[in-house]
Amino acid sequence: MSAPRTAIGQAMVLPPYAQWLGCSIDWVEGHPQLVLPFGDHVMGWPGLLQGGAIAGLLEVAGIAALTHRLAQEGGGRIKPVTITTDYLRTGRDQHATHAVGTILRLGQRTANVEAVAWQEDRDRPIATAHLNYRVLRG
């Protein structure tokens, strides 16, 4: 049950940065889950995932979750206000990295989203992010 791997629902194509990272989307229980394969372009120290790539993946996961939800509610645009990333473990080169955004609150003008990134085990995240967005509906 997968949608096109580069589309967020029918509403949006992944941003150019996410495409450059090589991200794709798996649809899990109707929600977008991003997948980042390891490669030289996302390597920090040899064999380790670079922190900026992790932060970018988390940001795109938040955007995907919020865009998907807004598309279900008639559309809208978003503008980032703040993004805080917490690095919890080292990302390694043996595994793809997955990320998913969860909407904590979606109001008329603002949204709060949490994103989690993991490799082998979702219960052992490598990083999390808290994202706040300005929502422009309609």
Backbone torsions as a table, in degrees:
resi	resn	phi	psi	omega
1	MET	NA	58.6	-179.1
2	SER	-105.1	140.7	172.4
3	ALA	-85.3	174.5	175.3
4	PRO	-52.1	138.6	-170.7
5	ARG	-74.8	-7.9	177.5
6	THR	-114.6	3.9	-178.8
7	ALA	-109.9	144.0	173.1
8	ILE	-98.7	100.5	-172.3
9	GLY	57.6	-136.1	174.6
10	GLN	-104.1	-2.0	-165.4
11	ALA	-88.3	-29.5	-169.3
12	MET	-156.4	145.1	172.3
13	VAL	-92.2	148.0	178.1
14	LEU	-52.4	142.2	178.0
15	PRO	-59.9	155.4	-178.6
16	PRO	-54.0	-38.4	179.5
17	TYR	-61.7	-42.8	179.0
18	ALA	-64.6	-38.3	177.2
19	GLN	-65.4	-41.3	178.6
20	TRP	-62.4	-38.7	177.0
21	LEU	-65.5	-20.6	-177.4
22	GLY	90.1	18.6	-179.1
23	CYS	-65.8	149.1	171.3
24	SER	-135.8	170.6	-179.2
25	ILE	-118.1	131.5	167.3
26	ASP	-108.4	135.9	178.7
27	TRP	-94.6	115.8	-177.8
28	VAL	-116.8	114.1	-178.9
29	GLU	52.1	40.1	176.1
30	GLY	81.1	6.7	-178.9
31	HIS	-121.1	144.8	-179.1
32	PRO	-74.9	130.7	173.9
33	GLN	-121.4	122.3	-178.4
34	LEU	-85.3	147.0	178.8
35	VAL	-127.7	126.4	178.8
36	LEU	-115.9	111.3	176.2
37	PRO	-74.9	149.5	177.3
38	PHE	-77.5	144.3	176.1
39	GLY	-164.2	172.8	-178.9
40	ASP	-58.0	-32.1	-176.8
41	HIS	-70.8	-13.4	178.1
42	VAL	-118.6	15.5	-179.3
43	MET	-87.4	133.0	171.3
44	GLY	-93.4	-106.1	170.1
45	TRP	-67.8	154.0	-179.3
46	PRO	-51.4	125.6	177.8
47	GLY	84.3	0.8	-176.7
48	LEU	-121.8	145.1	178.6
49	LEU	-75.8	132.6	-178.3
50	GLN	-72.0	139.1	-176.0
51	GLY	-60.5	-36.4	178.8
52	GLY	-65.1	-35.7	177.3
53	ALA	-67.3	-37.6	177.6
54	ILE	-64.7	-47.5	-179.9
55	ALA	-61.1	-42.0	177.9
56	GLY	-62.6	-41.8	177.8
57	LEU	-61.6	-43.7	178.9
58	LEU	-63.6	-41.3	178.6
59	GLU	-62.6	-44.7	-179.9
60	VAL	-66.3	-35.1	176.9
61	ALA	-63.1	-40.8	176.6
62	GLY	-65.0	-43.0	177.7
63	ILE	-61.9	-42.9	-178.9
64	ALA	-62.2	-46.1	-179.4
65	ALA	-62.5	-45.5	-176.7
66	LEU	-70.6	-41.3	178.4
67	THR	-63.7	-42.3	178.7
68	HIS	-60.6	-45.6	-180.0
69	ARG	-65.4	-44.5	179.3
70	LEU	-62.7	-36.9	178.2
71	ALA	-61.6	-35.7	177.9
72	GLN	-70.5	-23.3	-176.8
73	GLU	-104.5	16.4	176.0
74	GLY	104.2	1.1	174.0
75	GLY	98.9	175.4	-179.6
76	GLY	155.1	169.7	177.3
77	ARG	-118.9	158.1	179.5
78	ILE	-129.6	150.5	174.7
79	LYS	-132.2	129.0	179.9
80	PRO	-67.9	141.3	176.0
81	VAL	-108.7	-57.0	176.1
82	THR	-140.4	149.1	175.3
83	ILE	-138.5	125.1	177.1
84	THR	-121.3	124.3	-178.8
85	THR	-111.3	133.1	174.8
86	ASP	-114.0	120.3	178.0
87	TYR	-91.6	124.0	-172.7
88	LEU	-109.9	-35.1	-179.5
89	ARG	-145.2	165.2	177.9
90	THR	-80.7	131.4	172.1
91	GLY	-80.2	132.6	-176.3
92	ARG	-108.2	163.1	-176.1
93	ASP	-81.1	-9.7	-175.8
94	GLN	-77.7	-13.9	-169.4
95	HIS	-133.9	151.1	168.8
96	ALA	-70.5	155.2	177.9
97	THR	-109.2	133.6	-179.2
98	HIS	-111.0	149.8	176.4
99	ALA	-148.2	145.2	178.1
100	VAL	-140.6	143.2	176.3
101	GLY	-103.5	143.3	177.0
102	THR	-124.5	126.5	179.8
103	ILE	-80.7	117.8	178.6
104	LEU	-84.7	-37.1	177.8
105	ARG	-155.2	133.5	174.8
106	LEU	-127.3	105.4	178.1
107	GLY	-99.4	-169.0	179.4
108	GLN	-72.1	-30.5	-175.8
109	ARG	-123.7	-15.5	-179.6
110	THR	-137.5	159.3	176.5
111	ALA	-140.3	142.8	174.9
112	ASN	-117.4	126.4	-175.5
113	VAL	-130.1	143.4	172.7
114	GLU	-115.3	137.6	177.1
115	ALA	-124.5	144.5	-178.9
116	VAL	-129.7	135.6	176.3
117	ALA	-119.8	139.4	179.4
118	TRP	-147.2	168.7	175.1
119	GLN	-112.1	-87.4	-176.1
120	GLU	-80.1	-34.3	-170.4
121	ASP	-132.7	117.2	-178.6
122	ARG	-60.8	-25.8	178.9
123	ASP	-78.1	-3.4	176.6
124	ARG	-125.8	71.8	-176.6
125	PRO	-64.8	149.1	174.6
126	ILE	-91.6	-21.7	178.5
127	ALA	-164.2	155.7	173.3
128	THR	-133.4	161.3	176.6
129	ALA	-142.9	146.7	172.4
130	HIS	-113.9	123.2	-173.8
131	LEU	-123.6	134.7	175.8
132	ASN	-118.6	134.3	-176.6
133	TYR	-128.2	148.7	167.1
134	ARG	-88.4	131.6	-177.9
135	VAL	-109.1	127.9	176.1
136	LEU	-114.8	103.0	-174.5
137	ARG	-85.0	155.4	173.4
138	GLY	88.5	NA	NA
